[in-house]
Amino acid sequence: MKKYSRRKLLQFSLISSVAGILGMDSRFAKALALMSTPSETEGPFYPVANQKDKDADLTHIDGYLDRAAGQYIMISGRVTDIYGKPVGKALLDIWQADANGRYRHPRDPNKAKLDQNFQGWAVIQTDDEGLYRFKTVMPGAYPASRTWTRPPHIHLKIFKPGYEALTTQMYFPNQELNKSDLLLGQKSVVEQSAMIVAEKAREGNLIFYEYNIVLDLLRN
């Protein structure tokens, strides 16, 4: 039998109380909860060598004169729980390939040239309202095998005490390789839509995207 934490039971109780006032049954009340962001594999290229600069601007490494090559993008959004409550001070661990499709990882077999000016890894926090933002480059596609090329994507781990830790990957709209990706293809249409960022605006060489994240409550 599925077990829930005391906090989650209290949340269900509150929604059920509201449902009773509004004349809704419990099944409808539970349907008010948001779907948590789908999880995904961490992949083999999580950073193994620590680095000093892990701030929210991945296009520039502290102390370097030059900046990363590629299409600059700004990603922002809000982290909430499944009831829409903002999750403040959540930790976001972010890593990705550079514009050439190469990771700053010693075991990346990709023969593409590594962009030495790309930070590649960031560790940031949401503010008190659950908001976050970081600047980076559009990650390049890269060969995962002879028959499989991974589409542009960014890896994330999200942590906050009292919530289920989430490891996931965000994808980008209008990418032809999304259709043939073996990982994204395992998700339902609804899950895929929750893992693809939404384009909001363009200013010069900068594209603004929105990606909201939903965490489930920790279960005992």
C-alpha positions as CSV (number, residue, x, y, z in Angstrom):
1,M,0.0,0.0,0.0
2,K,1.3,3.5,-0.9
3,K,2.4,5.5,2.1
4,Y,2.4,9.3,2.4
5,S,4.2,11.6,4.8
6,R,2.3,13.5,7.5
7,R,2.7,16.7,5.5
8,K,1.2,15.1,2.4
9,L,-1.7,13.7,4.3
10,L,-2.4,17.1,5.7
11,Q,-2.3,18.6,2.2
12,F,-4.8,16.0,1.0
13,S,-7.0,16.7,4.0
14,L,-7.0,20.4,3.3
15,I,-8.0,19.9,-0.4
16,S,-10.7,17.4,0.7
17,S,-12.1,20.0,3.1
18,V,-12.2,22.6,0.4
19,A,-13.8,20.0,-2.0
20,G,-16.5,19.3,0.6
21,I,-17.3,23.0,0.8
22,L,-17.5,23.2,-2.9
23,G,-19.4,20.0,-3.3
24,M,-16.6,18.1,-5.0
25,D,-15.7,14.5,-4.3
26,S,-12.3,13.4,-3.1
27,R,-11.2,12.0,-6.5
28,F,-11.8,15.4,-8.1
29,A,-10.0,17.1,-5.3
30,K,-6.9,14.9,-5.7
31,A,-7.0,15.8,-9.4
32,L,-6.3,19.4,-8.4
33,A,-2.7,18.4,-7.6
34,L,-0.1,19.2,-10.2
35,M,1.9,16.5,-12.0
36,S,5.4,16.4,-10.7
37,T,8.2,17.0,-13.2
38,P,9.1,13.7,-14.8
39,S,12.5,12.2,-13.7
40,E,15.2,11.2,-16.1
41,T,18.6,9.5,-15.9
42,E,21.5,11.5,-14.7
43,G,23.6,10.3,-17.6
44,P,27.4,9.5,-17.6
45,F,28.8,13.0,-17.6
46,Y,27.9,14.5,-14.2
47,P,31.0,16.7,-13.3
48,V,33.7,14.8,-11.4
49,A,36.3,17.6,-11.0
50,N,35.2,20.5,-8.7
51,Q,35.5,24.0,-10.1
52,K,35.5,27.4,-8.4
53,D,33.1,29.1,-10.7
54,K,29.6,27.5,-10.6
55,D,27.5,30.7,-10.8
56,A,24.3,31.4,-12.8
57,D,26.2,32.7,-15.9
58,L,27.6,29.6,-17.7
59,T,28.7,31.8,-20.7
60,H,31.7,33.2,-18.8
61,I,34.2,31.7,-16.4
62,D,35.6,34.0,-13.7
63,G,39.1,35.2,-14.7
64,Y,38.7,34.4,-18.4
65,L,38.7,37.2,-21.0
66,D,36.7,35.4,-23.7
67,R,33.2,34.1,-23.5
68,A,31.6,30.9,-24.6
69,A,30.7,30.4,-28.2
70,G,27.1,29.6,-29.4
71,Q,23.6,30.7,-29.1
72,Y,23.0,32.5,-25.8
73,I,19.9,31.6,-23.9
74,M,18.3,32.7,-20.6
75,I,16.3,30.1,-18.7
76,S,14.0,31.1,-15.9
77,G,11.1,29.6,-14.0
78,R,9.6,28.7,-10.7
79,V,10.0,25.6,-8.5
80,T,6.7,24.6,-6.7
81,D,5.3,21.6,-5.0
82,I,2.4,19.6,-6.5
83,Y,-0.1,22.0,-4.8
84,G,1.4,25.1,-6.4
85,K,3.3,26.3,-3.3
86,P,6.6,28.0,-4.2
87,V,9.7,26.1,-3.0
88,G,12.1,28.7,-1.8
89,K,15.9,28.0,-1.3
90,A,15.8,24.9,-3.4
91,L,19.2,23.9,-4.7
92,L,19.5,23.4,-8.5
93,D,22.5,21.5,-9.8
94,I,22.8,22.2,-13.6
95,W,25.2,20.7,-16.1
96,Q,25.3,20.4,-19.9
97,A,27.3,20.1,-23.1
98,D,28.8,23.2,-24.8
99,A,27.6,24.4,-28.2
100,N,29.8,21.8,-29.8
101,G,28.0,19.0,-27.9
102,R,31.0,18.4,-25.7
103,Y,31.0,18.0,-21.8
104,R,33.7,19.2,-19.5
105,H,34.2,15.6,-18.5
106,P,37.4,13.5,-18.8
107,R,35.5,10.5,-20.1
108,D,33.4,12.2,-22.8
109,P,34.3,10.3,-26.0
110,N,32.9,13.1,-28.3
111,K,35.7,14.2,-30.6
112,A,34.2,17.7,-31.0
113,K,36.4,20.5,-29.7
114,L,35.8,21.5,-26.1
115,D,34.9,25.1,-25.6
116,Q,37.4,26.1,-22.8
117,N,35.4,29.3,-22.2
118,F,32.2,27.5,-21.3
119,Q,31.5,27.0,-17.6
120,G,29.5,23.8,-18.1
121,W,28.2,23.5,-14.5
122,A,26.2,25.7,-12.2
123,V,24.9,25.3,-8.7
124,I,22.2,27.9,-7.8
125,Q,19.3,28.4,-5.4
126,T,15.7,29.5,-5.9
127,D,14.7,32.7,-4.1
128,D,12.0,32.9,-1.4
129,E,9.3,32.8,-4.1
130,G,10.8,29.7,-5.8
131,L,12.1,31.6,-8.7
132,Y,15.4,30.8,-10.5
133,R,17.3,32.0,-13.6
134,F,20.5,31.2,-15.4
135,K,22.3,32.2,-18.6
136,T,23.9,29.6,-20.8
137,V,24.3,28.5,-24.4
138,M,22.1,26.2,-26.5
139,P,23.7,22.8,-25.9
140,G,24.9,21.0,-29.0
141,A,23.6,17.6,-30.1
142,Y,26.0,14.8,-29.8
143,P,26.3,11.1,-30.7
144,A,25.3,8.7,-27.9
145,S,25.9,5.7,-30.1
146,R,26.3,4.9,-33.8
147,T,22.5,5.0,-34.3
148,W,21.4,7.6,-31.7
149,T,22.1,11.3,-31.5
150,R,20.9,13.1,-28.4
151,P,19.0,16.3,-29.0
152,P,20.0,19.5,-27.1
153,H,19.2,19.1,-23.5
154,I,20.3,20.3,-20.0
155,H,20.6,18.1,-16.9
156,L,19.2,19.2,-13.5
157,K,19.1,17.9,-10.0
158,I,16.8,19.7,-7.6
159,F,17.1,19.3,-3.8
160,K,15.1,20.7,-0.9
161,P,14.5,19.0,2.5
162,G,10.9,17.8,2.8
163,Y,10.6,17.1,-1.0
164,E,11.5,14.2,-3.2
165,A,14.9,14.9,-4.8
166,L,14.5,15.2,-8.6
167,T,16.9,14.4,-11.4
168,T,15.7,15.3,-14.8
169,Q,16.5,16.7,-18.2
170,M,15.0,19.7,-20.0
171,Y,14.6,19.8,-23.7
172,F,14.0,22.5,-26.3
173,P,11.1,23.0,-28.7
174,N,11.2,22.5,-32.5
175,Q,14.2,20.2,-32.3
176,E,13.9,17.4,-35.0
177,L,16.1,15.1,-32.8
178,N,13.4,15.2,-30.1
179,K,11.3,12.8,-32.2
180,S,14.0,10.1,-32.3
181,D,15.5,10.5,-28.8
182,L,15.4,7.2,-27.0
183,L,14.9,8.8,-23.6
184,L,12.4,11.4,-24.4
185,G,10.5,8.9,-26.5
186,Q,9.8,6.8,-23.5
187,K,7.7,9.6,-22.0
188,S,4.0,10.2,-22.6
189,V,2.9,13.2,-24.6
190,V,2.0,15.0,-21.3
191,E,5.3,14.1,-19.7
192,Q,7.2,15.3,-22.8
193,S,5.4,18.7,-22.7
194,A,6.5,19.1,-19.0
195,M,10.1,18.5,-20.0
196,I,10.3,20.9,-22.9
197,V,11.0,24.6,-22.3
198,A,8.7,27.3,-23.6
199,E,10.2,30.2,-25.7
200,K,9.1,33.6,-24.4
201,A,11.1,36.2,-26.2
202,R,14.2,37.1,-28.3
203,E,16.5,40.0,-27.9
204,G,19.4,40.2,-30.2
205,N,21.5,37.0,-29.7
206,L,19.6,36.1,-26.6
207,I,16.6,33.8,-26.4
208,F,14.5,33.7,-23.3
209,Y,12.9,30.4,-22.2
210,E,10.6,29.4,-19.3
211,Y,10.8,26.1,-17.5
212,N,8.8,25.5,-14.4
213,I,9.6,22.6,-12.1
214,V,7.2,20.7,-9.8
215,L,8.5,18.7,-6.8
216,D,6.6,15.9,-5.0
217,L,6.5,15.9,-1.3
218,L,8.8,13.5,0.5
219,R,7.2,10.2,1.4
220,N,8.1,8.2,4.5
